[in-house]
Amino acid sequence: MARRARVMLEQEHCLPSVLRELTHGHAEEISPLMIQQAARQGDRVAKVILEETGFYLGVWLAGMITLFDPEAIVIGGGVSHIGKPLFNKIRATIPQYTINGFAKNTPVLPAKLRTNVGVYGAAAVFLPAGEEAER
């Protein structure tokens, strides 16, 4: 998201943007949270980035739902902090790009661990399982 926002700002160098203000002209500092903040303030670039990201994630997740028919989709990391604007676009896109008739009922949720989900997942690989863990 940040990379796409930087490219868009570089291509549209005359376009006013809240993102330019938030980073004080240092586009390399753009983060997903800044994009969310700028979108809330009505920034056109940030809104386009959120829309595109939600669409592409929705298309990809639609394929995953078609293949695996999961009970839920859980999204973690920095992107999960964006919240409703992103999740609503993902949820709206999924049913249009899957052959799974029940896809619209598949919950798309933010991970409770947010940005730490990868750390805990990696640690879980090395934790003992089953009877060993009970000892």
N, C-alpha and C positions, 0 to 999 in steps of 0.2 A: 504494500500500500504506500509506504513512504517513498519507495523508489518511483512508483508511478506518479505520485504527487510531485516529486522533484522534476521528473521529465516534463510533466504537464506545465509546471511553472516556468521551466526553461524554454519550452516551445512557445508559450504565451507570455513572454517577458513583460509585456505592457499591461497585462491583465491584473487588476488590483486583487489582492488576496489577503485574507486574515492570516493565512499561513506565513506569508512574508513578514507580517508584523510579529507573530508569535515567535518566530525564529530570528528576528532582527536581521533578516537578509541572509542567514546561514541555512540554506535549504537542506544541508546534510543533517541538520538536527530535527527534521520532521519525524514525528512518531505517530503511531495509530491514535494515541490519545489526543494529540494536537489536531489531527484530522477530524476527530469527533468534535472537539471543542470548536473548531472553525466551522464545521457543518451546522452546529447549533446556532452559530452567529450568522448563518445564511451565506457562507462562503460557497461560491459556485464550484470551484475546483474540488473542495472537500466533499461536497454533495455528490459530484460525479464519481469521485473515487469510492465513496461508500456504496453508491448504487452499483457500480461495476463489480466491486469486490463481493457484495451480497449476491449479485447475479451469478458470477463465476463459481463461487462456493456452492450456491444452490444447484447449479448444473452438475458440478462434480458430486455433491452429496446425493443428488437424484440417481446418479449412476451407482453409487455405493448402496443406496437403498434397494435398487433393482437387483444388484448382485447378492447382497447379504441379508436383506429384510431385517434390519436391526430393530430392537425394541425402542431405542432412543439414539439420538446423535448428541454427543457432548463436545462442545468446542471450548478449548482452553487457550492459554497464552494471552499475549497482549491484545489480540483481536477480540477476545471475549469481553474486554472492558468497554467496548464500544456500545454494546447493549442493543436496545430496541431498533434503531434505524437499520443496523446490519442484520439482526436476527429476523426482523419482519421481512426484509427483502429475500433472505434465504428461504424462509417459510413460504413465501409467495411463489418462488421460482421452482421449488422441488416438484410439486404436482404436475407442472407443465413438461418436465423433462424425465419422467420415469414411467415405466410401464406397470409399476406396482400400484394397483388401485387403492391401497391403504396408505400410501406414502404421505398423504396430507394429514394422517393421524399420527405419524411418527414425530414425537416431540424433539425439538431442537433446543438444547439447553446450554447455558454457560456452565463451565466446570466450576465446582465450588472451590477448588484449589487455585483457580485463575492462572497466574504466571508460574506457579510452582508445580504444576501438574507434570511437566516433563521430568523434573528432578525426582519427584516421588515415584513416577513410573520407572525411571532408570534404577532407583534404589530398590524397588520391589523385585526386580529381576534377580537381585543378589540375596534377598531374604529367604530363609528356609520356608518350605511349604509343608502342609499336612501335619503328620505326627511330629516331625522334627520341630516345627514352630511351636507346638504345644508344650514341649519340654522346657 
